[in-house]
Amino acid sequence: MHRGMRVKQPAKLRKEEEKKMSLEPIREAFRRYYKSYSSLVFVPEIKQREFMFIDFQGTVMRHKAIRSIEELRFRLESEAPMHSYYSVALYEDPGAKDMGSKGLRSAELLFDIDADLLEVPCRKEHDRWRCESCGSQGTWPAPEECPDCESKRIKIFKWICPSCLEAAKKEAFKLIDILLSDLGIKQEHILVAYTGNRGYHIRVREEKAMSLDKVGRREVADLISGLGIDASALIEKGRGVILPRIEEGGWRGRFSRLLLSILDGDVPSWVDEGTANYLRSVPRLKEALLEGKKLFGIGSKAIRMLRGLVTGMGKEMGVKIDVEVTSDPHRFTRIPNSLHGKSGLRAVTLTPPELEFFDPLAMAIGLKGGDLRIKIVESVPEFGLGRSRFGPYDYGSEVRLPIEAAAFIVLKGRGILV
């Protein structure tokens, strides 16, 4: 090649190199974290787990077997991946390249609770979208195509705040309550993990639960989410109608307590007032509910309303989980005390009692020491990390921030390093 000749770098390679360089200071901060705190990283039954890593260029590395906790800690320290996972499944050969050859032994029962699945009003305040074709932008919810130019190149900017994290925590408590009361799972077999971003993973390590196949896991997911509630099982219709007793457990008892509250005038917002008024007009309904008596001649309309109430109860009172995650024994969860590549926060494992007092934005800080200068490319709302408050920051402004705040903004796609 002639000396001094310039070779044009392929566009794809240039983009990958630019991305690598733009995030390299954050990757180095990840590396410093692991060198200081890798002793906090742990994985049970490590030899039977499959591991997956995603680096700062977006490369996915799967089917990794790791033989010891020391090997895992060394890998995190030396490679500083953006995301780090291990399988909830235990395998005979976790490093096998195809799933059929791994030899599934058992798998923890995994539930994924994410603020994305919850209809939290704060999303309208902090989640935004922008059309990458014409620059049009707006607040949540994002359109499928731009209302101005009809382009489908819509970029979504998500955020996390105390309100959506609190909503996810409440949903986690609903799930734990059903696991304890309906399924009889002992508390010591339940592990809660803050993912490091917008929600929680709840895992059940009880032997029977870990032996469930996909069908059994789907049944559990449908039960907990309220999708699998059979109205005919709650409202028995033969010669007369029999309703569940108030003191019964599970969804049967929940339905009767819901119905009693409606009859007493305490109507949930999701129940139509016309339905509530009609049910209150049904003769002897409350008496039958409280005393376990059969109801005769209440009419088909009342029965339809009762069954509709069962369906509504499942939708409104069921736990908002990703049922596909629970149904699949081959899913991954984050390595405890690893860093989340969309926030820089730690994935923190908790017991159910510890969850009540856990504040992710104060207690899951991982990156510490030093600061970075960033340019804001999408408006940033005021937020808190640890004991400090930051923002709000307008588009185009440049600020120097502590490493944890700078990384948080950049990894959320709202800033770039300068």
Secondary structure in CASP SS format (residue, H / E / C, confidence):
PFRMAT SS
TARGET T0000
AUTHOR 0000-0000-0000
METHOD secondary structure of the structure
MODEL  1
M C 1.00
H C 1.00
R C 1.00
G C 1.00
M C 1.00
R C 1.00
V C 1.00
K C 1.00
Q C 1.00
P C 1.00
A H 1.00
K H 1.00
L H 1.00
R H 1.00
K H 1.00
E H 1.00
E H 1.00
E H 1.00
K H 1.00
K H 1.00
M H 1.00
S H 1.00
L H 1.00
E H 1.00
P H 1.00
I H 1.00
R H 1.00
E H 1.00
A H 1.00
F H 1.00
R H 1.00
R H 1.00
Y H 1.00
Y H 1.00
K H 1.00
S H 1.00
Y H 1.00
S H 1.00
S H 1.00
L H 1.00
V C 1.00
F C 1.00
V C 1.00
P C 1.00
E C 1.00
I H 1.00
K H 1.00
Q H 1.00
R C 1.00
E E 1.00
F E 1.00
M E 1.00
F E 1.00
I E 1.00
D C 1.00
F C 1.00
Q C 1.00
G C 1.00
T C 1.00
V E 1.00
M E 1.00
R E 1.00
H E 1.00
K E 1.00
A E 1.00
I C 1.00
R C 1.00
S C 1.00
I H 1.00
E H 1.00
E H 1.00
L H 1.00
R H 1.00
F H 1.00
R H 1.00
L H 1.00
E H 1.00
S H 1.00
E H 1.00
A C 1.00
P C 1.00
M C 1.00
H E 1.00
S E 1.00
Y E 1.00
Y E 1.00
S E 1.00
V C 1.00
A E 1.00
L E 1.00
Y E 1.00
E C 1.00
D C 1.00
P C 1.00
G C 1.00
A C 1.00
K C 1.00
D C 1.00
M H 1.00
G H 1.00
S H 1.00
K C 1.00
G C 1.00
L E 1.00
R E 1.00
S E 1.00
A E 1.00
E C 1.00
L E 1.00
L E 1.00
F E 1.00
D E 1.00
I E 1.00
D E 1.00
A H 1.00
D H 1.00
L H 1.00
L C 1.00
E C 1.00
V C 1.00
P C 1.00
C C 1.00
R H 1.00
K H 1.00
E H 1.00
H H 1.00
D C 1.00
R E 1.00
W E 1.00
R E 1.00
C E 1.00
E C 1.00
S C 1.00
C C 1.00
G C 1.00
S C 1.00
Q E 1.00
G E 1.00
T E 1.00
W C 1.00
P C 1.00
A C 1.00
P C 1.00
E C 1.00
E C 1.00
C C 1.00
P C 1.00
D C 1.00
C C 1.00
E C 1.00
S C 1.00
K C 1.00
R C 1.00
I E 1.00
K E 1.00
I E 1.00
F E 1.00
K C 1.00
W C 1.00
I C 1.00
C C 1.00
P H 1.00
S H 1.00
C H 1.00
L H 1.00
E H 1.00
A H 1.00
A H 1.00
K H 1.00
K H 1.00
E H 1.00
A H 1.00
F H 1.00
K H 1.00
L H 1.00
I H 1.00
D H 1.00
I H 1.00
L H 1.00
L H 1.00
S H 1.00
D C 1.00
L C 1.00
G C 1.00
I C 1.00
K C 1.00
Q H 1.00
E H 1.00
H H 1.00
I E 1.00
L E 1.00
V E 1.00
A E 1.00
Y E 1.00
T C 1.00
G C 1.00
N C 1.00
R C 1.00
G E 1.00
Y E 1.00
H E 1.00
I E 1.00
R E 1.00
V E 1.00
R C 1.00
E C 1.00
E H 1.00
K H 1.00
A H 1.00
M H 1.00
S C 1.00
L C 1.00
D C 1.00
K H 1.00
V H 1.00
G H 1.00
R H 1.00
R H 1.00
E H 1.00
V H 1.00
A H 1.00
D H 1.00
L H 1.00
I H 1.00
S H 1.00
G C 1.00
L C 1.00
G C 1.00
I C 1.00
D C 1.00
A H 1.00
S H 1.00
A H 1.00
L H 1.00
I C 1.00
E E 1.00
K E 1.00
G C 1.00
R C 1.00
G C 1.00
V E 1.00
I E 1.00
L C 1.00
P C 1.00
R C 1.00
I C 1.00
E C 1.00
E C 1.00
G C 1.00
G H 1.00
W H 1.00
R H 1.00
G H 1.00
R H 1.00
F H 1.00
S H 1.00
R H 1.00
L H 1.00
L H 1.00
L H 1.00
S H 1.00
I H 1.00
L H 1.00
D C 1.00
G C 1.00
D C 1.00
V C 1.00
P C 1.00
S C 1.00
W C 1.00
V C 1.00
D C 1.00
E H 1.00
G H 1.00
T H 1.00
A H 1.00
N H 1.00
Y H 1.00
L H 1.00
R H 1.00
S C 1.00
V C 1.00
P C 1.00
R C 1.00
L H 1.00
K H 1.00
E H 1.00
A H 1.00
L H 1.00
L H 1.00
E H 1.00
G C 1.00
K C 1.00
K C 1.00
L E 1.00
F C 1.00
G C 1.00
I C 1.00
G C 1.00
S H 1.00
K H 1.00
A H 1.00
I H 1.00
R H 1.00
M H 1.00
L H 1.00
R H 1.00
G H 1.00
L H 1.00
V H 1.00
T H 1.00
G H 1.00
M H 1.00
G H 1.00
K H 1.00
E H 1.00
M H 1.00
G C 1.00
V C 1.00
K C 1.00
I C 1.00
D C 1.00
V H 1.00
E H 1.00
V H 1.00
T H 1.00
S H 1.00
D C 1.00
P C 1.00
H C 1.00
R C 1.00
F E 1.00
T E 1.00
R E 1.00
I C 1.00
P C 1.00
N C 1.00
S C 1.00
L E 1.00
H C 1.00
G C 1.00
K C 1.00
S C 1.00
G C 1.00
L E 1.00
R E 1.00
A C 1.00
V E 1.00
T E 1.00
L E 1.00
T C 1.00
P H 1.00
P H 1.00
E H 1.00
L H 1.00
E C 1.00
F C 1.00
F C 1.00
D C 1.00
P H 1.00
L H 1.00
A H 1.00
M H 1.00
A C 1.00
I E 1.00
G C 1.00
L C 1.00
K C 1.00
G C 1.00
G C 1.00
D E 1.00
L E 1.00
R E 1.00
I E 1.00
K E 1.00
I E 1.00
V C 1.00
E C 1.00
S C 1.00
V E 1.00
P C 1.00
E C 1.00
F E 1.00
G E 1.00
L E 1.00
G C 1.00
R C 1.00
S E 1.00
R E 1.00
F E 1.00
G C 1.00
P C 1.00
Y E 1.00
D C 1.00
Y C 1.00
G C 1.00
S C 1.00
E E 1.00
V E 1.00
R E 1.00
L E 1.00
P E 1.00
I H 1.00
E H 1.00
A H 1.00
A H 1.00
A H 1.00
F H 1.00
I H 1.00
V H 1.00
L H 1.00
K C 1.00
G C 1.00
R C 1.00
G E 1.00
I E 1.00
L E 1.00
V C 1.00
END
